[in-house]
Amino acid sequence: MRTRTLAAALAVATAAAGLSLALAPTASAATSVPDDFNGDGVADLVVATPHAPVDGRVNAGSVSVLYGSPDGVSPGRSTTLTQNSPGVPGDAGSHSLFGATHASGDLDADGYADLVVGAPGEAVRYSGGYGTLTVLWGGPSGLTGDGISMVSPYAANEWMSEEDYGKKVVVADLDGDGVPQIATLSRTNLWAYDDLAGRTAPTDVARFYNYNAYIQPRTLTTADFTGAGRAQLVVTGGENCGGTTGGCQHTAVYTWSDSGLQEAWLPDPGDVSGTNEAPTVSTAAGDVDGDGYADLVTGHVPASATTTGEYSDAAGFVHVRYGSADGLGAHRTATLDAPGGRAGDNVGASVAVGDVTGDGYADVVAGAPGATVRGVPGTGAAVLLRGSATGLTETDAQVVHQATDGVPGTAETDDWFGSAVDLTDLDGDGMADVTIAAKGEDVLAGSVRDGADWVLRGSAAGLTTAGATSFSAQDVGLTAPDAEFGSVLGG
């Protein structure tokens, strides 16, 4: 199944004079919220800055949590943590990249979500390994900094090593016991842990999968794609073929079993030429067609020999593998592509899934950070694609950017608005709100990559600019220039 071109929708919308969006109606708040660190019934927002300096250590990293409320999020209700914060395990170190990935869930079953933060560049003491995970516990006051640290079993002593442990992390119920668990990627392995009983760091993994030298795992996603009552893991990455490193793309599904992580059959996306060759640069999951099975959404941006800047000169596209009892993508897939579209848009450089309109169908927001808006190159945009009973559709697609009426800020060259996106219901009205990062936003004089984030609320009509807000590092008490504040959203 092929839809009309996504680039065409983007071009039309960005050329339009602004975008009028409706005000969100009020709905009752959810009673069970996986991102609720303080237990008030409203999800909280995590924005991470892995390149933030900490006490003179470059690229040490920080994580900021903005607490949700019926009024949405505000930097005035936030906590920023580093590895030098009281109670946080470890010490801030140069190039640790604390916050390069993160995920949340109630790991200790106390009713409060907990936050897992990856620091894939952190050197493991007395080992040749690099990379740690930090679990920060939620409570009535939110995240306090109290937590535990985890390292790869391969980094258990000075004779063993591991690279990039914690470069991606997810939290999900993998074994179906009702308690979520942690799974994480390193450079060569997928690790999955048992429940964290008693808030104690595990000494070993329950399951793992080793990749040979021909596969370079890049993304990690989790959801229940088969209706089994437990989540599966999806890993994508480059695969060597045709004599070229990473020349093909590997996608695999893994299910927890008594004998380990079992790889499930996954059909090739045969309905679109190039999907197996175009790198998968982003992934997300949710029930787009409302059939009770989660679907996998992937963003693809073909590489280019002529690329010289931050992003490829390709248009990019979004692919969907629909879940079913017979497996992910067993019956249908769809591609929203951009043949002949505008080069350099990079649609799909980031993707997020959530129900923006409250109609029971998950929607998709795709970042297009390379988009030219009203003649300004690289200012970037984000595209809302609607979920429906027939699947993901471009009907009534919306495009937002810094030139959209009601969106704070000014469209400038190389802001890269849409470099990361997230969908979370931050005001408890039952409709997901979009957070959009622009890692190239300049805030301080003389700098060019300070970074900032925007939040637009969901409504029955789609995204609305009513109540739209933006914030940068200075709003949460950080001062360093060119740190790409808030550049990591939703892991």
C-alpha positions in Angstrom: 0.0 0.0 0.0 1.4 3.4 -1.0 0.0 6.8 0.0 0.3 10.1 -1.7 3.6 11.9 -1.1 4.3 13.2 2.4 6.7 15.8 0.9 3.8 17.3 -1.1 1.8 17.8 2.1 4.8 19.4 3.8 5.5 21.7 0.8 1.9 22.9 0.7 1.6 23.4 4.4 4.9 25.2 4.9 4.1 27.5 2.0 0.7 28.5 3.5 0.5 31.6 5.5 0.4 30.2 9.1 -1.7 27.4 10.4 -5.0 27.9 12.3 -5.5 25.3 14.9 -8.4 24.6 17.3 -8.4 24.8 21.1 -8.3 21.5 22.9 -11.5 20.5 24.7 -11.4 19.2 28.3 -11.4 15.5 29.2 -10.8 13.4 32.3 -7.3 12.6 33.2 -5.9 9.1 32.9 -5.8 7.0 36.1 -2.6 5.0 35.2 0.3 7.0 33.7 3.6 5.4 32.9 5.5 8.7 32.8 4.1 10.0 36.1 7.1 10.4 38.5 5.2 12.2 41.3 2.0 10.2 41.2 -0.4 13.1 40.6 -2.1 11.3 37.6 -0.5 13.5 34.9 2.4 12.5 32.8 5.7 14.3 33.2 8.1 15.4 30.4 11.8 14.3 30.3 14.2 16.4 28.2 17.9 15.4 28.2 21.0 17.3 27.2 23.9 14.7 26.9 26.3 17.4 25.7 25.8 19.6 28.7 29.0 20.4 30.6 29.0 19.6 34.4 31.5 21.3 36.7 34.1 21.7 34.0 33.5 18.2 32.5 32.6 18.5 28.8 29.7 16.4 27.4 29.0 15.1 30.8 25.2 15.3 30.4 22.1 16.4 32.3 18.4 15.4 32.5 15.5 17.8 33.2 12.1 16.7 34.2 9.1 19.1 33.8 6.2 18.0 35.8 2.8 17.8 34.1 -0.4 19.5 35.3 -3.8 20.5 34.0 -2.0 23.6 32.8 0.6 21.6 31.0 4.4 21.8 31.8 6.5 24.8 32.9 10.2 25.2 33.7 9.0 26.5 37.0 7.9 23.0 38.0 11.1 21.1 37.0 14.1 19.2 38.3 17.4 19.0 36.6 19.8 16.2 37.6 23.4 15.3 36.7 25.7 12.6 37.9 27.0 15.2 40.4 23.5 15.8 41.9 23.0 14.5 45.5 22.1 10.8 45.5 22.7 10.2 41.8 25.1 7.3 41.5 28.5 8.0 39.9 30.4 11.2 39.1 30.0 13.5 36.1 32.8 12.8 33.6 33.8 14.2 30.3 32.1 12.5 27.4 29.9 10.3 29.6 26.8 11.6 27.7 24.4 11.1 30.6 21.0 11.4 29.0 21.9 10.1 25.6 18.8 7.9 26.0 16.1 7.5 28.7 13.0 5.5 29.4 10.5 5.3 32.2 8.1 2.9 34.0 7.2 1.7 37.5 10.1 -0.7 38.0 9.6 -1.2 41.8 5.7 -1.4 41.6 5.2 1.4 44.1 2.8 3.4 42.0 5.4 6.0 40.9 7.2 5.9 37.5 11.0 5.6 37.7 13.5 6.9 35.2 16.3 5.0 33.5 19.1 7.1 32.0 21.8 5.9 29.7 25.4 7.2 29.8 27.0 5.2 27.0 30.3 7.1 27.1 30.9 6.7 30.8 34.1 4.8 31.6 33.5 1.8 33.9 36.0 1.8 36.8 38.4 -1.2 36.9 37.2 -2.3 33.5 37.8 -1.7 29.8 34.1 -1.1 29.4 32.2 2.0 28.6 28.5 2.8 29.4 26.2 2.7 32.4 22.5 2.9 33.2 21.2 4.9 36.1 17.8 4.1 37.6 16.3 7.1 39.4 13.3 6.4 41.7 10.0 8.3 41.5 8.0 9.3 44.6 5.5 11.8 46.0 8.0 14.7 45.3 9.0 13.4 41.9 12.5 12.4 41.1 14.9 13.1 44.0 18.1 11.7 42.6 18.1 8.6 44.7 19.0 5.6 42.5 21.2 2.7 41.5 23.7 2.2 38.7 24.0 -0.7 36.3 26.9 -1.8 34.1 27.3 -4.5 31.5 28.1 -8.0 32.7 30.9 -7.8 30.2 32.4 -5.0 32.2 32.5 -6.9 35.5 36.3 -6.8 35.8 39.4 -5.3 34.3 39.9 -8.2 31.8 36.5 -7.6 30.2 35.2 -4.8 28.1 32.0 -3.4 26.5 31.4 -0.4 24.3 28.4 1.9 24.3 26.4 0.0 26.9 23.2 1.9 27.5 23.2 3.7 24.1 19.4 2.8 23.9 17.1 1.7 26.6 13.4 0.7 27.0 11.2 -0.2 29.9 8.4 -2.7 29.3 6.8 -5.9 30.6 8.7 -8.5 28.6 7.7 -11.6 30.5 4.0 -10.9 31.1 4.1 -10.8 34.9 2.7 -7.2 35.1 6.0 -5.6 36.2 8.1 -3.8 33.6 11.7 -4.6 33.0 14.7 -2.9 31.5 16.3 -3.8 28.1 19.2 -2.0 26.6 21.6 -2.0 23.7 25.3 -1.8 23.5 27.5 -1.7 20.5 27.3 -5.5 20.0 24.6 -6.8 22.4 21.0 -6.6 23.4 20.5 -7.1 27.1 17.2 -7.8 29.0 16.9 -7.9 32.8 14.6 -9.5 35.3 12.4 -7.4 37.6 14.4 -5.1 39.9 13.3 -6.6 43.2 13.9 -4.5 46.2 15.5 -1.6 44.2 18.6 -3.7 43.9 20.9 -3.4 40.9 21.0 -6.8 39.1 24.3 -8.6 39.0 23.6 -10.3 35.7 21.1 -10.3 32.8 18.3 -12.8 32.4 18.4 -12.7 28.6 20.8 -11.4 25.9 21.4 -11.5 22.2 24.8 -11.1 20.6 25.2 -9.4 17.2 28.0 -10.5 14.9 30.4 -8.1 13.3 28.1 -7.7 10.4 25.3 -6.0 12.2 25.5 -2.6 13.9 22.4 -2.2 16.2 21.1 1.4 16.2 17.5 1.6 17.5 15.5 -0.2 20.2 11.7 -0.1 20.5 9.2 -2.1 22.5 5.5 -2.8 22.4 3.0 -5.7 22.3 2.8 -6.2 18.5 1.1 -9.6 18.7 -1.5 -9.3 21.5 0.5 -11.8 23.6 0.0 -9.8 26.8 3.7 -9.0 26.9 6.0 -6.7 25.0 8.4 -7.6 22.3 11.7 -5.9 21.4 12.5 -4.5 18.0 16.1 -3.7 17.0 17.2 -2.0 13.8 20.6 -1.2 12.5 23.0 -1.4 9.6 24.0 -4.8 8.2 27.0 -5.4 6.0 26.2 -6.6 2.5 27.5 -6.2 -1.0 30.9 -5.5 0.3 29.7 -2.3 2.0 29.6 -1.7 5.8 26.1 -1.1 6.8 24.9 -1.2 3.2 21.7 -3.0 4.1 19.3 -2.6 7.0 18.6 -5.2 9.6 15.3 -5.3 11.5 14.5 -8.0 14.0 11.8 -8.8 16.6 12.7 -10.6 19.9 10.4 -12.3 22.3 11.2 -13.3 25.9 11.2 -17.1 26.4 12.5 -19.6 28.9 15.5 -20.3 26.6 16.4 -16.7 26.0 15.5 -13.9 23.5 13.9 -15.6 20.5 14.1 -13.9 17.2 10.8 -13.8 15.3 10.3 -13.9 11.6 9.8 -10.4 10.1 8.8 -10.0 6.4 10.7 -7.6 4.3 8.8 -4.3 3.5 8.4 -5.3 -0.1 5.9 -2.6 -1.0 8.6 0.1 -1.3 11.8 0.1 -3.2 14.8 1.2 -1.0 13.4 0.5 2.5 16.0 -2.2 3.0 18.8 0.2 2.0 17.6 3.5 3.5 18.9 3.7 7.1 16.3 3.5 9.8 17.0 6.6 11.8 14.1 6.6 14.2 11.4 4.3 15.6 8.3 4.4 17.7 5.3 2.2 18.4 1.6 2.5 19.0 -1.8 1.2 17.8 -2.3 3.4 14.7 -5.4 1.5 13.4 -7.1 0.8 16.7 -7.2 -3.0 16.3 -5.6 -3.8 19.6 -2.2 -4.6 18.2 0.7 -2.1 18.5 2.2 -1.1 15.1 5.9 -0.2 14.4 6.6 3.2 12.9 10.1 3.8 11.4 11.6 6.9 9.9 14.1 6.5 7.0 16.5 9.0 5.5 18.6 7.7 2.6 22.3 8.5 2.9 23.8 10.7 0.2 27.3 11.1 -1.1 26.7 14.8 -1.5 25.7 15.4 2.1 27.9 18.0 3.7 25.8 19.5 6.6 24.0 18.2 9.6 21.4 16.2 7.6 21.2 14.3 4.4 20.0 16.0 1.2 17.2 13.4 1.0 13.5 13.9 1.4 13.0 11.0 3.8 9.9 8.8 4.4 7.9 7.0 7.1 7.2 3.3 7.1 4.6 1.4 9.1 4.5 -2.3 9.9 1.1 -3.2 11.3 0.9 -5.6 14.3 -1.3 -8.8 14.3 -1.6 -12.1 16.1 0.6 -13.6 13.3 3.4 -11.1 13.9 4.6 -7.6 13.1 4.0 -6.7 9.4 2.7 -10.2 8.6 -0.3 -8.9 6.8 0.3 -5.4 5.8 2.8 -2.5 5.7 2.5 1.0 4.4 5.0 3.7 3.3 4.4 7.4 3.3 7.1 8.4 1.0 8.4 11.4 -1.0 9.5 10.5 -4.5 10.3 13.8 -6.3 9.8 15.6 -3.0 11.9 18.3 -1.6 15.5 17.2 -1.1 16.8 17.8 2.4 13.5 17.8 4.3 14.6 14.6 6.2 11.1 13.6 7.0 11.3 10.8 9.6 14.5 12.0 11.1 12.5 11.6 14.3 9.1 10.0 15.0 6.7 9.7 17.9 3.4 7.9 18.3 0.4 8.9 20.5 -3.3 9.8 20.3 -3.3 13.5 19.7 -7.0 13.8 19.0 -8.4 11.4 21.6 -10.3 9.4 19.0 -8.8 6.0 20.1 -6.3 5.9 17.2 -2.7 6.6 17.7 -1.3 9.4 15.5 2.3 9.9 14.3 4.4 13.1 14.5 7.4 13.0 12.2 10.2 15.5 12.4 11.5 17.2 9.2 14.5 19.1 10.7 16.0 19.9 7.3 12.9 21.5 5.9 13.1 24.9 4.2 10.3 27.2 5.5 9.4 30.4 3.6 12.8 30.4 2.0 14.7 29.8 5.2 16.9 26.6 4.8 17.1 24.1 7.7 14.6 25.9 9.9 12.8 22.5 10.2 9.2 21.4 10.7 7.1 18.7 12.3 4.3 16.8 10.5 1.2 15.3 12.2 -0.2 12.2 10.4 -3.6 10.8 11.6 -4.3 7.3 12.7 -7.6 5.7 11.5 -9.4 2.4 11.2 -7.6 1.9 7.9 -4.2 2.9 9.3 -1.9 5.9 9.0 -3.1 8.5 6.6 -2.1 11.9 5.3 -5.7 13.1 5.2 -5.9 16.3 7.3 -2.1 16.2 7.9 -0.8 19.2 9.8 2.6 20.8 9.6 4.0 23.1 12.3 7.1 25.2 12.4 8.4 28.4 13.9 6.7 30.4 11.3 3.3 28.9 12.2 1.0 31.5 13.9 1.0 31.0 17.6 4.3 29.0 17.8 6.9 31.0 19.8 10.1 31.9 18.2 11.4 32.8 14.7 12.2 30.5 11.8 16.0 30.8 11.3 18.6 29.0 9.3 19.7 25.6 10.8 17.4 25.7 13.8 16.5 22.1 12.9 13.1 22.3 14.5 11.9 18.6 14.6 15.4 17.1 15.3 13.5 15.2 18.0 9.8 14.7 18.8 7.8 13.2 21.6 4.0 12.6 22.2 2.9 12.5 25.8 -0.3 13.7 27.5 1.2 16.4 29.7 -2.1 18.1 30.9 -4.1 15.0 31.6 -6.9 15.7 29.1 -6.7 12.4 27.3 -5.0 13.8 24.3 -1.2 13.6 23.6 0.8 16.8 23.5 3.8 17.1 21.2 7.2 18.2 22.3 9.5 19.3 19.5 13.2 19.9 19.9 15.3 22.2 17.8 18.9 21.4 18.6 20.2 24.2 16.4 18.2 27.0 18.1 20.5 29.8 19.1 19.6 31.5 22.4 22.8 33.1 23.7 24.7 35.7 21.8 27.5 34.2 19.8 26.3 30.6 19.9 24.6 28.5 17.3 23.6 25.2 18.9 22.0 26.1 22.3 18.9 24.1 21.6 15.3 24.6 22.8 12.0 22.7 23.1 8.4 23.5 22.2 5.2 22.0 23.6 2.0 22.1 21.5 -1.2 20.6 23.0 -3.4 18.0 21.4 -7.1 18.5 20.7 -10.0 16.8 18.9 -9.0 18.8 15.8 -5.3 18.0 16.0 -2.4 20.1 17.3 -3.3 23.5 18.6 -1.1 26.5 19.2 -3.4 27.7 22.0 -1.2 27.5 25.1 1.9 26.7 23.1 5.1 27.2 25.0 8.9 26.9 24.6 11.8 26.8 26.9 15.6 26.6 26.8 18.5 25.8 29.1 18.4 29.1 30.9 14.8 28.4 31.9 15.8 25.4 34.0 19.0 27.0 35.4 21.6 25.8 32.9 23.9 28.4 31.4 26.4 26.6 29.0 26.2 27.6 25.3 26.1 25.3 22.4 25.0 22.3 24.5 21.9 21.4 22.4 19.6 21.6 25.3 16.7 19.1 25.3 17.9 17.4 22.2 16.9 13.9 23.5 13.2 13.3 23.9 11.5 10.0 24.7 14.7 8.0 24.5 
